[in-house]
């Protein structure tokens, strides 16, 4: 049996890469990282025109009706170009709403509803933070909210593990992380009324973690490509450094670390798309594996560049730091493995 991407899936990813090559070039990412609103707006418009928000919304609700594997291909391309995007939040929300049979899917597909995610309480707790719900009213504070800027609504998790769809509060402040390619927020709730309250499905957590793994896959592949290109042109002692055995081994080891992660992501996405009970398990394992493989690749690719790897000139730090934040986003590799163990009944 051949397990490969379809022609439509390859066209989807290639078309998106073409859009990102211009709208999310390294020069544009530098501007976005520096807070250039025009550059951010141009990229957001380009991605909206591409129709990403509607990708995982069923056709009956006005969407494209594509699946988790297609979403992973999109997120991989976004990670490769270190592009900020609302896509992950829209995809995760669509995944949850499909199972809730929600009319909100039409609003997501049309772009009328822009979703942010405040899911930290599902994965970790911080002193002084947390959301409580009473009579469908939310109070408290959520940390590291994703895509909260410009969102019309947030999908927020409370301390009891329930999910609430609520109009985005006005009280949101930027939380500075090492990753300058994306913006995270601290959001304060003061009695906002929930439009919908549901229990998070295992597929929601699995999809969120799988898409983060796909983002790391793309970012890590970009770092390998840059390391190989640099090794092919940088000369020492009259030879390109790529001819040295030690550098060859470093590049080969990075590639060998990454490829199992790609297969793992594809398998997990296919399982989620086909309703295989193994899907959530494999998605958590993919998140765990890519978090650690990505960290290794980020470090090794920087070492291949030598001293240049630590400068702003080549911009490696944007990919390096994005991979670092992805490692913890929606749960650390240790937490993902614990979830995988729970799904298999290996822990209480």
LINCOR-V993104 format. One record per pair of residues at least 6 apart in sequence whose C-alpha atoms are under 6 Angstrom apart, sorted by the first residue. I is the first residue (numbers start at 1). J is the second residue. D is the distance in whole Angstrom. If there is no record, write none. Layout:
# LINCOR-V993104
[[I/J/D] [I/J/D]]
This chain:
# LINCOR-V993104
[[23/43/5] [24/83/6] [32/39/6] [32/40/6] [33/180/5] [33/181/6] [53/87/6] [53/90/6] [53/109/6] [54/63/5] [54/64/6] [54/109/4] [55/64/5] [55/66/6] [56/65/5] [56/66/5] [56/67/6] [56/91/6] [57/63/4] [57/65/5] [57/94/6] [58/65/4] [59/65/5] [61/106/5] [62/106/6] [63/109/5] [67/273/6] [68/269/5] [68/273/6] [69/269/5] [72/211/6] [72/214/6] [75/214/6] [75/215/5] [76/214/5] [76/215/5] [76/218/4] [77/218/6] [79/215/4] [79/218/5] [79/219/5] [80/218/4] [80/219/4] [80/222/5] [84/181/6] [84/182/5] [86/147/6] [89/116/6] [89/117/6] [90/115/6] [92/208/6] [96/204/6] [107/113/5] [113/152/6] [114/151/5] [114/152/5] [115/151/5] [115/153/5] [115/154/5] [116/146/6] [116/147/5] [116/148/5] [116/151/6] [116/154/5] [117/145/6] [117/146/5] [117/154/6] [117/155/5] [118/145/4] [118/156/4] [119/156/6] [119/157/5] [121/157/6] [121/159/6] [123/331/6] [129/141/5] [130/140/6] [130/141/5] [130/142/6] [131/139/6] [131/140/4] [131/141/6] [131/158/5] [131/159/6] [132/138/6] [132/139/5] [132/158/5] [136/193/6] [136/194/5] [137/191/5] [137/192/5] [137/193/5] [138/189/6] [138/191/5] [138/192/5] [139/189/5] [139/190/5] [139/191/5] [140/188/6] [140/189/5] [141/187/6] [141/188/4] [142/186/6] [142/187/5] [143/186/5] [144/184/5] [144/185/5] [144/186/6] [145/184/5] [145/185/5] [146/184/5] [152/167/6] [152/168/5] [153/166/5] [153/167/4] [153/168/4] [154/165/6] [154/166/5] [154/168/5] [155/164/6] [155/165/5] [156/163/6] [156/164/5] [157/163/5] [162/199/5] [163/197/6] [163/198/5] [163/199/6] [164/194/6] [164/196/6] [164/197/5] [165/194/6] [165/195/6] [165/196/5] [166/194/5] [166/195/6] [171/187/6] [171/188/5] [172/186/6] [172/187/4] [173/185/5] [173/186/5] [174/184/6] [174/185/4] [175/184/5] [175/185/5] [178/321/6] [179/321/5] [179/322/5] [206/280/5] [206/283/5] [209/287/6] [210/283/5] [210/287/6] [213/287/5] [213/290/6] [216/323/6] [219/319/6] [220/294/6] [223/301/6] [227/301/5] [231/241/5] [231/242/4] [232/240/6] [232/242/5] [233/240/6] [234/240/5] [234/241/6] [235/241/6] [254/297/6] [261/290/6] [264/286/6] [265/286/6] [268/279/5] [268/282/5] [268/283/5] [271/279/5] [272/279/5] [281/340/5] [284/336/5] [284/340/6] [288/333/4] [288/336/6] [291/327/5] [298/320/5] [302/309/5]]
